[in-house]
Amino acid sequence: MKESFIQRDILQYLKTLERYGQLVYQRNNTGKRGGVSYGKPGSPDVYIFLPKGITLHLEIKNETGQQREAQIAFQSKVERLGHHYHVVRSLDEVEKLLTRYKH
Protein backbone atom coordinates (compact mmCIF):
# COMPACT_ATOMS: atom_id res chain seq x y z
CA MET A 1 0.00 0.00 0.00
CA LYS A 2 1.24 3.52 -0.77
CA GLU A 3 2.44 5.60 2.17
CA SER A 4 0.08 8.39 1.16
CA PHE A 5 -2.92 6.05 1.65
CA ILE A 6 -1.68 4.92 5.06
CA GLN A 7 -1.07 8.53 6.03
CA ARG A 8 -4.54 9.57 4.86
CA ASP A 9 -6.18 6.90 7.01
CA ILE A 10 -4.09 7.83 10.06
CA LEU A 11 -4.78 11.56 9.70
CA GLN A 12 -8.51 10.96 9.29
CA TYR A 13 -8.51 8.88 12.48
CA LEU A 14 -6.52 11.49 14.40
CA LYS A 15 -8.87 14.23 13.19
CA THR A 16 -11.80 12.34 14.69
CA LEU A 17 -10.01 11.86 18.02
CA GLU A 18 -9.04 15.52 18.08
CA ARG A 19 -12.66 16.54 17.44
CA TYR A 20 -13.63 14.67 20.62
CA GLY A 21 -10.84 16.30 22.66
CA GLN A 22 -8.75 13.16 23.10
CA LEU A 23 -5.58 14.59 21.56
CA VAL A 24 -4.10 17.31 19.38
CA TYR A 25 -2.12 16.41 16.28
CA GLN A 26 -0.05 18.27 13.72
CA ARG A 27 0.85 17.08 10.23
CA ASN A 28 4.46 18.07 9.62
CA ASN A 29 5.50 18.93 6.09
CA THR A 30 9.10 19.04 4.94
CA GLY A 31 10.62 19.30 1.52
CA LYS A 32 11.64 21.68 -1.20
CA ARG A 33 9.54 23.73 -3.58
CA GLY A 34 10.80 26.28 -6.08
CA GLY A 35 14.31 26.03 -4.70
CA VAL A 36 13.12 26.86 -1.17
CA SER A 37 13.43 24.29 1.61
CA TYR A 38 10.81 24.10 4.33
CA GLY A 39 10.52 22.10 7.52
CA LYS A 40 13.32 20.46 9.48
CA PRO A 41 15.11 17.67 7.59
CA GLY A 42 14.43 14.29 9.15
CA SER A 43 11.50 15.46 11.26
CA PRO A 44 8.55 13.06 11.47
CA ASP A 45 5.32 13.12 9.49
CA VAL A 46 3.03 13.68 12.48
CA TYR A 47 3.23 15.00 16.03
CA ILE A 48 0.59 13.84 18.51
CA PHE A 49 0.09 15.68 21.80
CA LEU A 50 -1.57 13.59 24.50
CA PRO A 51 -2.64 14.34 28.06
CA LYS A 52 0.00 14.44 30.81
CA GLY A 53 2.55 16.10 28.52
CA ILE A 54 3.16 13.11 26.28
CA THR A 55 4.25 13.85 22.71
CA LEU A 56 4.51 11.15 20.06
CA HIS A 57 6.59 11.63 16.92
CA LEU A 58 5.31 9.38 14.12
CA GLU A 59 7.14 8.58 10.93
CA ILE A 60 4.76 6.86 8.52
CA LYS A 61 6.17 4.23 6.18
CA ASN A 62 4.65 1.49 4.07
CA GLU A 63 5.54 -2.15 4.65
CA THR A 64 8.90 -1.83 2.84
CA GLY A 65 9.72 1.83 3.53
CA GLN A 66 12.98 2.62 5.31
CA GLN A 67 14.01 5.70 7.27
CA ARG A 68 16.46 8.06 5.62
CA GLU A 69 19.68 8.94 7.42
CA ALA A 70 18.29 12.35 8.48
CA GLN A 71 15.21 10.65 9.97
CA ILE A 72 17.33 8.23 11.98
CA ALA A 73 19.41 11.14 13.28
CA PHE A 74 16.28 13.10 14.24
CA GLN A 75 14.86 10.06 16.03
CA SER A 76 18.07 9.66 18.01
CA LYS A 77 18.01 13.31 19.10
CA VAL A 78 14.42 13.34 20.30
CA GLU A 79 14.74 9.98 22.07
CA ARG A 80 17.80 11.28 23.96
CA LEU A 81 15.50 14.03 25.26
CA GLY A 82 12.97 11.46 26.46
CA HIS A 83 10.41 11.83 23.68
CA HIS A 84 8.57 8.97 22.01
CA TYR A 85 9.37 8.35 18.33
CA HIS A 86 7.77 5.55 16.36
CA VAL A 87 7.87 4.32 12.79
CA VAL A 88 4.33 3.18 11.99
CA ARG A 89 3.14 1.21 8.99
CA SER A 90 -0.62 1.08 9.55
CA LEU A 91 -3.58 2.66 11.27
CA ASP A 92 -3.75 -0.42 13.49
CA GLU A 93 -0.24 0.34 14.83
CA VAL A 94 -1.29 3.90 15.65
CA GLU A 95 -4.41 2.72 17.47
CA LYS A 96 -2.29 0.35 19.58
CA LEU A 97 0.22 3.09 20.38
CA LEU A 98 -2.50 5.47 21.50
CA THR A 99 -4.04 2.81 23.72
CA ARG A 100 -0.62 2.17 25.27
CA TYR A 101 0.17 5.84 25.96
CA LYS A 102 -3.27 6.90 27.17
CA HIS A 103 -2.99 4.80 30.33
TIVO-2410 file (N, C-alpha, C; in nm, 3 decimals):
# residues 103
REC num residu      c1      c2      c3 atome chaine
REC   1      M   0.084  -0.118   0.000     N      A
REC   1      M   0.000   0.000   0.000    CA      A
REC   1      M   0.089   0.125   0.000     C      A
REC   2      K   0.047   0.228  -0.069     N      A
REC   2      K   0.124   0.352  -0.077    CA      A
REC   2      K   0.121   0.424   0.058     C      A
REC   3      E   0.235   0.485   0.092     N      A
REC   3      E   0.244   0.560   0.217    CA      A
REC   3      E   0.138   0.669   0.225     C      A
REC   4      S   0.107   0.731   0.114     N      A
REC   4      S   0.008   0.839   0.116    CA      A
REC   4      S  -0.130   0.787   0.158     C      A
REC   5      F  -0.164   0.664   0.124     N      A
REC   5      F  -0.292   0.605   0.165    CA      A
REC   5      F  -0.292   0.575   0.315     C      A
REC   6      I  -0.181   0.521   0.363     N      A
REC   6      I  -0.168   0.492   0.506    CA      A
REC   6      I  -0.177   0.623   0.584     C      A
REC   7      Q  -0.106   0.723   0.537     N      A
REC   7      Q  -0.107   0.853   0.603    CA      A
REC   7      Q  -0.248   0.914   0.604     C      A
REC   8      R  -0.317   0.904   0.494     N      A
REC   8      R  -0.454   0.957   0.486    CA      A
REC   8      R  -0.544   0.893   0.591     C      A
REC   9      D  -0.536   0.761   0.604     N      A
REC   9      D  -0.618   0.690   0.701    CA      A
REC   9      D  -0.583   0.732   0.844     C      A
REC  10      I  -0.453   0.744   0.872     N      A
REC  10      I  -0.409   0.783   1.006    CA      A
REC  10      I  -0.455   0.924   1.038     C      A
REC  11      L  -0.439   1.017   0.945     N      A
REC  11      L  -0.478   1.156   0.970    CA      A
REC  11      L  -0.629   1.169   0.987     C      A
REC  12      Q  -0.705   1.093   0.913     N      A
REC  12      Q  -0.851   1.096   0.929    CA      A
REC  12      Q  -0.890   1.046   1.068     C      A
REC  13      Y  -0.827   0.942   1.113     N      A
REC  13      Y  -0.851   0.888   1.248    CA      A
REC  13      Y  -0.814   0.990   1.355     C      A
REC  14      L  -0.696   1.051   1.341     N      A
REC  14      L  -0.652   1.149   1.440    CA      A
REC  14      L  -0.744   1.271   1.443     C      A
REC  15      K  -0.793   1.310   1.327     N      A
REC  15      K  -0.887   1.423   1.319    CA      A
REC  15      K  -1.013   1.394   1.401     C      A
REC  16      T  -1.061   1.273   1.392     N      A
REC  16      T  -1.180   1.234   1.469    CA      A
REC  16      T  -1.150   1.238   1.619     C      A
REC  17      L  -1.037   1.185   1.660     N      A
REC  17      L  -1.001   1.186   1.802    CA      A
REC  17      L  -0.982   1.328   1.852     C      A
REC  18      E  -0.925   1.413   1.769     N      A
REC  18      E  -0.904   1.552   1.808    CA      A
REC  18      E  -1.039   1.624   1.825     C      A
REC  19      R  -1.132   1.594   1.737     N      A
REC  19      R  -1.266   1.654   1.744    CA      A
REC  19      R  -1.332   1.623   1.878     C      A
REC  20      Y  -1.305   1.507   1.935     N      A
REC  20      Y  -1.363   1.467   2.062    CA      A
REC  20      Y  -1.273   1.501   2.181     C      A
REC  21      G  -1.168   1.581   2.158     N      A
REC  21      G  -1.084   1.630   2.266    CA      A
REC  21      G  -0.989   1.530   2.326     C      A
REC  22      Q  -0.962   1.421   2.255     N      A
REC  22      Q  -0.875   1.316   2.310    CA      A
REC  22      Q  -0.726   1.343   2.287     C      A
REC  23      L  -0.696   1.428   2.189     N      A
REC  23      L  -0.558   1.459   2.156    CA      A
REC  23      L  -0.555   1.581   2.065     C      A
REC  24      V  -0.435   1.630   2.040     N      A
REC  24      V  -0.410   1.731   1.938    CA      A
REC  24      V  -0.302   1.673   1.849     C      A
REC  25      Y  -0.316   1.691   1.719     N      A
REC  25      Y  -0.212   1.641   1.628    CA      A
REC  25      Y  -0.172   1.750   1.530     C      A
REC  26      Q  -0.054   1.734   1.473     N      A
REC  26      Q  -0.005   1.827   1.372    CA      A
REC  26      Q   0.064   1.749   1.263     C      A
REC  27      R   0.017   1.765   1.140     N      A
REC  27      R   0.085   1.708   1.023    CA      A
REC  27      R   0.206   1.794   0.996     C      A
REC  28      N   0.321   1.735   0.981     N      A
REC  28      N   0.446   1.807   0.962    CA      A
REC  28      N   0.493   1.789   0.818     C      A
REC  29      N   0.503   1.898   0.747     N      A
REC  29      N   0.550   1.893   0.609    CA      A
REC  29      N   0.695   1.939   0.599     C      A
REC  30      T   0.772   1.865   0.524     N      A
REC  30      T   0.910   1.904   0.494    CA      A
REC  30      T   0.934   1.881   0.347     C      A
REC  31      G   1.029   1.951   0.292     N      A
REC  31      G   1.062   1.930   0.152    CA      A
REC  31      G   1.123   2.052   0.088     C      A
REC  32      K   1.107   2.059  -0.042     N      A
REC  32      K   1.164   2.168  -0.120    CA      A
REC  32      K   1.068   2.201  -0.233     C      A
REC  33      R   1.042   2.329  -0.250     N      A
REC  33      R   0.954   2.373  -0.358    CA      A
REC  33      R   1.010   2.504  -0.414     C      A
REC  34      G   1.028   2.507  -0.545     N      A
REC  34      G   1.080   2.628  -0.608    CA      A
REC  34      G   1.215   2.670  -0.556     C      A
REC  35      G   1.297   2.573  -0.520     N      A
REC  35      G   1.431   2.603  -0.470    CA      A
REC  35      G   1.434   2.645  -0.324     C      A
REC  36      V   1.318   2.647  -0.258     N      A
REC  36      V   1.312   2.686  -0.117    CA      A
REC  36      V   1.281   2.564  -0.031     C      A
REC  37      S   1.365   2.540   0.069     N      A
REC  37      S   1.343   2.429   0.161    CA      A
REC  37      S   1.250   2.474   0.272     C      A
REC  38      Y   1.168   2.382   0.320     N      A
REC  38      Y   1.081   2.410   0.433    CA      A
REC  38      Y   1.077   2.290   0.525     C      A
REC  39      G   1.053   2.317   0.654     N      A
REC  39      G   1.052   2.210   0.752    CA      A
REC  39      G   1.193   2.172   0.793     C      A
REC  40      K   1.203   2.091   0.895     N      A
REC  40      K   1.332   2.046   0.948    CA      A
REC  40      K   1.363   1.908   0.888     C      A
REC  41      P   1.477   1.896   0.819     N      A
REC  41      P   1.511   1.767   0.759    CA      A
REC  41      P   1.511   1.655   0.863     C      A
REC  42      G   1.447   1.546   0.828     N      A
REC  42      G   1.443   1.429   0.915    CA      A
REC  42      G   1.330   1.429   1.016     C      A
REC  43      S   1.258   1.542   1.027     N      A
REC  43      S   1.150   1.546   1.126    CA      A
REC  43      S   1.036   1.455   1.081     C      A
REC  44      P   0.957   1.406   1.178     N      A
REC  44      P   0.855   1.306   1.147    CA      A
REC  44      P   0.735   1.363   1.073     C      A
REC  45      D   0.651   1.273   1.024     N      A
REC  45      D   0.532   1.312   0.949    CA      A
REC  45      D   0.424   1.374   1.037     C      A
REC  46      V   0.413   1.325   1.160     N      A
REC  46      V   0.303   1.368   1.248    CA      A
REC  46      V   0.353   1.380   1.392     C      A
REC  47      Y   0.305   1.485   1.459     N      A
REC  47      Y   0.323   1.500   1.603    CA      A
REC  47      Y   0.187   1.480   1.667     C      A
REC  48      I   0.183   1.403   1.776     N      A
REC  48      I   0.059   1.384   1.851    CA      A
REC  48      I   0.085   1.428   1.995     C      A
REC  49      F  -0.001   1.517   2.044     N      A
REC  49      F   0.009   1.568   2.180    CA      A
REC  49      F  -0.103   1.506   2.262     C      A
REC  50      L  -0.063   1.432   2.364     N      A
REC  50      L  -0.157   1.359   2.450    CA      A
REC  50      L  -0.161   1.423   2.590     C      A
REC  51      P  -0.261   1.386   2.669     N      A
REC  51      P  -0.264   1.434   2.806    CA      A
REC  51      P  -0.137   1.396   2.883     C      A
REC  52      K  -0.114   1.468   2.991     N      A
REC  52      K   0.000   1.444   3.081    CA      A
REC  52      K   0.133   1.476   3.015     C      A
REC  53      G   0.132   1.564   2.914     N      A
REC  53      G   0.255   1.610   2.852    CA      A
REC  53      G   0.326   1.511   2.762     C      A
REC  54      I   0.256   1.412   2.715     N      A
REC  54      I   0.316   1.311   2.628    CA      A
REC  54      I   0.306   1.356   2.483     C      A
REC  55      T   0.420   1.353   2.414     N      A
REC  55      T   0.425   1.385   2.271    CA      A
REC  55      T   0.478   1.264   2.196     C      A
REC  56      L   0.406   1.225   2.092     N      A
REC  56      L   0.451   1.115   2.006    CA      A
REC  56      L   0.496   1.174   1.872     C      A
REC  57      H   0.607   1.127   1.824     N      A
REC  57      H   0.659   1.163   1.692    CA      A
REC  57      H   0.638   1.040   1.604     C      A
REC  58      L   0.559   1.054   1.499     N      A
REC  58      L   0.531   0.938   1.412    CA      A
REC  58      L   0.588   0.958   1.273     C      A
REC  59      E   0.667   0.864   1.231     N      A
REC  59      E   0.714   0.858   1.093    CA      A
REC  59      E   0.634   0.747   1.026     C      A
REC  60      I   0.563   0.782   0.920     N      A
REC  60      I   0.476   0.686   0.852    CA      A
REC  60      I   0.549   0.627   0.732     C      A
REC  61      K   0.553   0.496   0.728     N      A
REC  61      K   0.617   0.423   0.618    CA      A
REC  61      K   0.523   0.311   0.573     C      A
REC  62      N   0.540   0.268   0.449     N      A
REC  62      N   0.465   0.149   0.407    CA      A
REC  62      N   0.542   0.026   0.453     C      A
REC  63      E   0.495  -0.091   0.413     N      A
REC  63      E   0.554  -0.215   0.465    CA      A
REC  63      E   0.701  -0.233   0.428     C      A
REC  64      T   0.749  -0.168   0.324     N      A
REC  64      T   0.890  -0.183   0.284    CA      A
REC  64      T   0.970  -0.054   0.302     C      A
REC  65      G   0.905   0.054   0.341     N      A
REC  65      G   0.972   0.183   0.353    CA      A
REC  65      G   1.077   0.184   0.463     C      A
REC  66      Q   1.187   0.251   0.436     N      A
REC  66      Q   1.298   0.262   0.531    CA      A
REC  66      Q   1.323   0.409   0.565     C      A
REC  67      Q   1.367   0.434   0.688     N      A
REC  67      Q   1.401   0.570   0.727    CA      A
REC  67      Q   1.526   0.616   0.654     C      A
REC  68      R   1.526   0.744   0.618     N      A
REC  68      R   1.646   0.806   0.562    CA      A
REC  68      R   1.742   0.839   0.677     C      A
REC  69      E   1.865   0.864   0.642     N      A
REC  69      E   1.968   0.894   0.742    CA      A
REC  69      E   1.927   1.013   0.831     C      A
REC  70      A   1.871   1.117   0.771     N      A
REC  70      A   1.829   1.235   0.848    CA      A
REC  70      A   1.717   1.199   0.946     C      A
REC  71      Q   1.630   1.107   0.908     N      A
REC  71      Q   1.521   1.065   0.997    CA      A
REC  71      Q   1.574   0.985   1.115     C      A
REC  72      I   1.671   0.901   1.090     N      A
REC  72      I   1.733   0.823   1.198    CA      A
REC  72      I   1.803   0.918   1.295     C      A
REC  73      A   1.872   1.017   1.243     N      A
REC  73      A   1.941   1.114   1.328    CA      A
REC  73      A   1.841   1.194   1.412     C      A
REC  74      F   1.730   1.236   1.351     N      A
REC  74      F   1.628   1.310   1.424    CA      A
REC  74      F   1.570   1.223   1.535     C      A
REC  75      Q   1.540   1.099   1.503     N      A
REC  75      Q   1.486   1.006   1.603    CA      A
REC  75      Q   1.581   0.994   1.721     C      A
REC  76      S   1.708   0.979   1.695     N      A
REC  76      S   1.807   0.966   1.801    CA      A
REC  76      S   1.807   1.089   1.891     C      A
REC  77      K   1.800   1.207   1.832     N      A
REC  77      K   1.801   1.331   1.910    CA      A
REC  77      K   1.679   1.341   2.001     C      A
REC  78      V   1.562   1.316   1.948     N      A
REC  78      V   1.442   1.334   2.030    CA      A
REC  78      V   1.431   1.224   2.137     C      A
REC  79      E   1.477   1.105   2.106     N      A
REC  79      E   1.474   0.998   2.207    CA      A
REC  79      E   1.572   1.027   2.321     C      A
REC  80      R   1.685   1.089   2.290     N      A
REC  80      R   1.780   1.128   2.396    CA      A
REC  80      R   1.716   1.228   2.492     C      A
REC  81      L   1.620   1.305   2.442     N      A
REC  81      L   1.550   1.403   2.526    CA      A
REC  81      L   1.429   1.344   2.597     C      A
REC  82      G   1.406   1.214   2.577     N      A
REC  82      G   1.297   1.146   2.646    CA      A
REC  82      G   1.165   1.146   2.573     C      A
REC  83      H   1.165   1.185   2.446     N      A
REC  83      H   1.041   1.183   2.368    CA      A
REC  83      H   1.018   1.046   2.307     C      A
REC  84      H   0.897   1.026   2.258     N      A
REC  84      H   0.857   0.897   2.201    CA      A
REC  84      H   0.849   0.910   2.050     C      A
REC  85      Y   0.929   0.833   1.979     N      A
REC  85      Y   0.937   0.835   1.833    CA      A
REC  85      Y   0.905   0.694   1.784     C      A
REC  86      H   0.815   0.687   1.688     N      A
REC  86      H   0.777   0.555   1.636    CA      A
REC  86      H   0.765   0.559   1.484     C      A
REC  87      V   0.814   0.454   1.421     N      A
REC  87      V   0.787   0.432   1.279    CA      A
REC  87      V   0.663   0.345   1.275     C      A
REC  88      V   0.558   0.393   1.208     N      A
REC  88      V   0.433   0.318   1.199    CA      A
REC  88      V   0.404   0.285   1.054     C      A
REC  89      R   0.341   0.170   1.035     N      A
REC  89      R   0.314   0.121   0.899    CA      A
REC  89      R   0.166   0.096   0.874     C      A
REC  90      S   0.082   0.129   0.972     N      A
REC  90      S  -0.062   0.108   0.955    CA      A
REC  90      S  -0.141   0.186   1.059     C      A
REC  91      L  -0.267   0.204   1.031     N      A
REC  91      L  -0.358   0.266   1.127    CA      A
REC  91      L  -0.367   0.180   1.252     C      A
REC  92      D  -0.368   0.050   1.236     N      A
REC  92      D  -0.375  -0.042   1.349    CA      A
REC  92      D  -0.260  -0.017   1.447     C      A
REC  93      E  -0.139   0.006   1.396     N      A
REC  93      E  -0.024   0.034   1.483    CA      A
REC  93      E  -0.046   0.163   1.561     C      A
REC  94      V  -0.104   0.263   1.498     N      A
REC  94      V  -0.129   0.390   1.565    CA      A
REC  94      V  -0.233   0.371   1.675     C      A
REC  95      E  -0.338   0.297   1.645     N      A
REC  95      E  -0.441   0.272   1.747    CA      A
REC  95      E  -0.381   0.203   1.869     C      A
REC  96      K  -0.293   0.105   1.848     N      A
REC  96      K  -0.229   0.035   1.958    CA      A
REC  96      K  -0.137   0.127   2.038     C      A
REC  97      L  -0.064   0.214   1.969     N      A
REC  97      L   0.022   0.309   2.038    CA      A
REC  97      L  -0.059   0.403   2.127     C      A
REC  98      L  -0.168   0.455   2.073     N      A
REC  98      L  -0.250   0.547   2.150    CA      A
REC  98      L  -0.310   0.479   2.272     C      A
REC  99      T  -0.352   0.356   2.258     N      A
REC  99      T  -0.404   0.281   2.372    CA      A
REC  99      T  -0.295   0.266   2.478     C      A
REC 100      R  -0.176   0.236   2.435     N      A
REC 100      R  -0.062   0.217   2.527    CA      A
REC 100      R  -0.027   0.346   2.602     C      A
REC 101      Y  -0.027   0.459   2.533     N      A
REC 101      Y   0.017   0.584   2.596    CA      A
REC 101      Y  -0.094   0.657   2.670     C      A
REC 102      K  -0.218   0.621   2.648     N      A
REC 102      K  -0.327   0.690   2.717    CA      A
REC 102      K  -0.345   0.641   2.860     C      A
REC 103      H  -0.282   0.534   2.897     N      A
REC 103      H  -0.299   0.480   3.033    CA      A
REC 103      H  -0.181   0.512   3.121     C      A
***
